[in-house]
Structure formats: structure tokens, C-alpha cells
Amino acid sequence: MIDLHYAPTPNCQKIAIMLEETGLAHRVLPYDIFEGDQLVPEFGLINPNHRLPAIVDHAPGGRDPVHVFESGAILQYLAEKSGRFLPISGPSRATVLSWLTWQVAGLGPIGGQASHFLRYAPPGQDYAVQRYTRELDRLLTVLERQLSESPYVAGDAYSIADMAIWPGRAASIVMGMSLDQWPATRHWFERIKRRPAVRRVMARPDLAPPEHYTRRHQALDDRQWSNLFGDANREAVARRPTRSS
Ligand SMILES: N[C@@H](CCC(=O)N[C@@H](CS)C(=O)NCC(=O)O)C(=O)O
């Protein structure tokens, strides 16, 4: 049994989709990041970085539970556990891991910063907004060119790289971004949206973001701000217990 520590955000939806695609037995443990659920000390024993998603795989093969954090590492762990959506060796594996890393180290963080400066920061952040929206646009052009050459991001087969990229595109559509200028990306997006596992995840109310997660302009109260970006967020890391304490 796998516990998925989950907030209703694209990074966590990646893992919900992978678990649904593979049929691995799991349960979802919900967190509200605005309320600071991710900052409790016990969660630091599962993810020392206090971010979601994280998984605990209980007694795999009768051994101690395995803790995995960072969405890319979790996708790779689940692919190896299930033997699906990641070739076991060779060039095709390297291609999947290249695109997976491109998402977790590039598209994801840049999209996150663009979203932060557009949605959360006070007005007057023109330089930051331009820097991140331009780089996001460049990365989406890379994706578009790739998807105009192959049906899935890493070639002919659907893989954990597609699962890493898809939820962020879905979230941007919910927030009003159109895929009209990216036709190959739009076709890929619709093809994946029709997959039964993806449909099941997207139809589950407990996995969907509540309205306040998807507002185009966020007005956080002081406590929410502190939980996400301020002292409460930073202090959780400093007071994290160690396994021996
Ligand atoms: N690089 C991490 C990013 C994780 C992340 O930033 N998660 C967000 C939700 S999408 C979170 O936990 N935010 C709460 C916070 O910033 O305290 C991954 O890919 O898993």
C-alpha cells in the first residue's frame, strides 16, 4: 500500500495519474497548503523539504517503508516498481528521463515563478513578469516543436514524461490560457485527456483544486502568506525533527 501525501496541484496530480494508470494500491492523504498542513513537523520526516507530493511505500517486499519526495523521483520510483511507462534501459529510457528532467527542472519551476509574479505578487513586478513569461513561452515552444514530431513527448509511447507535463497544462487552461497557438500541444493534450486513468483522476472531487487554488489573482491573508511564502514556511524547515530525535 502506498500513501500519497497530496495537495490538489499539478505536481501532485502527476502522481495521482501514475497511480491510476498502473493500478498500484494506494490511498490519498489530503493537505491544504494554504492552511500550512505541509509545515507540520511529522511531515518533515517524510519530506525534509516540506513540499508535496511525497509518497510512503509501506513494506515493499516485506522491508521497511520507503519514503520518496520530488515528483520526478516519485514517477521514476513508481515506473520501476510497476515496470511501466519508463523503458528499463537504453536510448529510449534516456529520452524519457531527459524530458522528465526538463519538466521538473525547467518547465515546472519557470511556470511556477511566472504564476507567482502574475498571481501572488503585488503590482509593479514588470521585470520578473517579463523574465518568467518569456522563458515560459520559450519552453512551450520547445514542447510544441517536439510534439509536432512525435505523438508523445519522448517518442511513440506514452510515458512518465507526459504525465509530468500534462497536469500543468491542464491547470493553465483552467486559469484561462489557450492552447490555440500550440496546435501540436493541443492535440497531445486532448489525446491524454481522453485516457481512462486521466479521466478518472480529473473527475474525482477530492483530487481537484478548490476554487481558491485556481484564482487568477490571489489575495492571501497574512497567515496564508506566511504559510506559503513567509516565516511559517521557512521556520518549518529549521525546526524539522530528525529521525533520531
Ligand atoms: N520540485 C517539487 C515541487 C513541489 C512543490 O513545490 N509543491 C507545492 C505544491 S505544487 C507545495 O508543496 N507547496 C507548498 C509550499 O510551498 O509550502 C516537485 O516536483 O515535487
The ligand as a Gaussian input file, in Angstrom:
#p B3LYP/6-31G(d) Opt

LIG

0 1
 N       10.051000      20.184000      -7.140000
 C        8.926000      19.742000      -6.348000
 C        7.947000      20.883000      -6.182000
 C        6.989000      20.620000      -5.043000
 C        6.130000      21.828000      -4.705000
 O        6.542000      22.997000      -4.838000
 N        4.930000      21.534000      -4.248000
 C        3.997000      22.580000      -3.884000
 C        2.618000      22.173000      -4.348000
 S        2.609000      22.026000      -6.111000
 C        3.952000      22.728000      -2.376000
 O        4.087000      21.763000      -1.663000
 N        3.762000      23.952000      -1.907000
 C        3.652000      24.219000      -0.513000
 C        4.697000      25.187000      -0.031000
 O        5.336000      25.845000      -0.879000
 O        4.875000      25.286000       1.183000
 C        8.265000      18.534000      -7.012000
 O        8.374000      18.408000      -8.234000
 O        7.689000      17.701000      -6.305000

